[in-house]
Amino acid sequence: MKEEHRLIKNTGLIALGNLSTKLVSFFLLPLYTALLTTNQYGTVDYIISISTFCVPFATMLMDESMFRYLIDAKNDNERKSIISVAVKITGVGILIVSAICGILYLFINKVMILVFLMYMISSVVATLFSAFLRGIGRTDWYALYNCITGILNVILNVTLIAVFRFGVYGMLFAFIIAQSSVAIFTAFRIHVWRFIDFKASGNYREMLRYSIPMIPNSISWSIINLSDRIVIMNVLGASASGLYAVAYKFPTLMDTVYGFFYQSWKESSARALAKDDSDAFFQKIFVYLINFLISVVLLMTAFMPIIFRFFVNHRYYSAIYCVPILLFATFFSNLSGFFGGVFTAHKNTWILGTTTVWSAIINLVLNIVLIKTMGIYAAAFATLLSSFFIYWYRRMKVKGMVKLSYSKRIIFINIIASGVVLSLFMVQTPLAIISSCIFAMGYSIVLNKQILGIVVSGIKAKFFN
């Protein structure tokens, strides 16, 4: 199988497994914005952002290391050793974080600390389980695991928020119960203990050498997101934080779609290194990815006035003007993630940490300097500029590993197309919205005709031959 076909196939399988889970928060947006005040929604988003920041410390990113080394594992004993090391290190991390939360429990809101700890542990379990299932080749259970989790999360959200009116805690407990119950069921169903041997010796040093440099990268992305929330929360208040959280939901949706590709890309980029035509493969995927991502930005921007009216309560409508800025920020962060896949394929993870740390510093400084004059738009522009910086920096660094190029003529056309869509977005009359949607759809089809051809030929070969 050609590696690009494998990449597209794996991306589809991962999307199938993750779609229900990842899109839950988007499709529940009408429920959240109708029953939660901007203050409450801002508080929930604040807690989730802090949890996201803490997870890499608890896991030492053993999920990333475990999956990467399972790709190269030659037999069952090696796999068992790799998985056991990941589980043991993660277990120690959870105990340390629990001890810290136990100390904080004595001084801070007791209920909130307990809920935070449960939310974080369930996030850790979900992350490790996903990497484990894919690493052992159980993509069927990987898809089923995420699908059931997503469905259960929807049911619990509606029940706890709409029926019992638990508000902030209802939203958090829905996630905790869904992730924990499905993880326990899956563990017993596939007898997960068969893959773990606590007596087995493992290469702790090598796996930690791979994962530790990625922690600054992971937490720096969290800092970029968290610093926006912290500055907005403390300067503008929870209400403004709620508005920004809603605006960020749509770039997060784009990031989710990219995440399906990125999980598959880490595997394909590692496999491609063993082949003679790896540079040609990287170049082709790079062009495909830029074309796809710019199309997503233009389509989401064009349809945003329609989507906002259907999915978001009118109290949050002013947040719509932050969305295009954040979409372009996500565009650059996704491209920098592509370069990250090249670095991890070479097992050169130090570059990830150093580049993202600088981006986080830039984001935080810009937030502090601009927040009082620009309001929540300061956070959006800070995210855009810091994302562009990390894209540019990694673009320079990746040149030593692979040669990548993109047509300057197409760049110019993309800029013109973006200007057209943004201009019509700002007008927001019915005619402007319809024109923008038609233009974005037509341009996206033309721009992605090659990859669409691959997908169509693959479907024909699968079902019609």
Steps between C-alpha positions, in 0.01 A plus 500: 500500500637843411571702814267786400214251459585347838501849650157585356358163609637528855379859524151381407508223760623736770235755404235231525622406846538855630221689326231438760730584791669804349187661362295459818588841639417665167158342458420563866579869454131597470434324832796662673430853377127472576526360855837632618573868550813648346640505855435127556632402158814702558557319831465155341735593217749627757499166689534296181791716382686450831438123479636492144810677628554244781447178300848496332664519844290212630569277198851620408346464153541123521208465259709667226809297584308173530333541161824601321695204637218254438531587128857363506428204736593165344325252731248462783766514773622837375143629486426380853819666627416833331141504628605401853753784519236749383243378755746505793632849429147635448386336825777673694407832336136464602602428862718813510227724357248347744732579792532862384122529469470351849709786637302760304179340633583644842512859376280537187140423404481134601230389256666669204838337580342154511312555173816634337700194610235258372479689170877493457534128582222410256681708234822310569324164472332598173829619350693189601222264388482658155876465446492143635216380275657647187845378598390136529310522172150486649356776284159335528494550876661843461209611280240336723658640819480859379159459339336363816673764712364777278144369504505451878645848546211653305239309702662595832539866401133529409394314815722681749474851352153517343308264733672522838642851443839420654659780297880512513533171688258327264722577200814377678343186649358401160854477364635323809228232509506439123878459478538292817214258438595426138867457597410247771271310262765491226772388743295197606375425149846473339675377818745788506707335776630254237709784356652611832775334700626709789798265541611547141813706445460794267708775351376782725785730406445475125124553523540794737771647277243504222206631705655754740606751230139492377363616836607865444335475159177364646479737796602795286198437276297484822662822623411671173135402555507538878672840501216636285248376757697612805560853372141540378359351822705726728482821295163484322312248718329163461240638259764601245671166556173329411473697175856411406440134587204489259704668225775243554260208454509541121879508456503203738271320256751568222779381727298185568477421129874558467557280807356202310766552235780574748456174692531309173778728376728411792481136398532559123792742534688244712434225245596726207852556634589141413419559134711660228228741383430649845577859387249477215241360739552781754480763223176361358329482841622852586330646193182298556485614862538871426229481234266316735560725802455829313177358357376418851580855615314658208199267526462545876536877472243515219243285682566647847214756495256218421652258754502760778132576454408130524740375766574795728272700724468868404675604824825362357471643148768768543757218527459427126753765397780317684440178308679579168807622690511178701439290188811644334692445824391135489609481134858591594505282813379201295776552244756519780352172624576348160865595546477350848408167339823516301700569818339211692559266205871580536455464881631856529249630756716774652410743220130468592556624853730792424288642218173479690643655818595813308156511344338477846714788628403718203133418553507584871686830451264614223199406713620709792599800286188515280215369716390836647486676164369221276294286737449136396638585153842536666491131589397406145777706336756377755409143410528577128841665527647234731367223272655667196831526685515130582404415140782718366757372752426132436491567126861616526603204717337232283709604198786293638287184485281533191455746212148644485357765266167659411419701186533875552228553238256285702599688819405827331168357376427364850557846647259656247238232570537556876453874450178442304351269764602725791353809330166325444512366858523852641199617293273214621200588283305199364641558149856530634467181706361296209764637259776422748381142550476432126842653435667306785349169389600549135853608585548209742395244238744641245783524753457142624420324171805271526425365846129474413602288200696265728206464739249437216727242332546328835123480556446364147771236547350398833131479412463486121773261382 
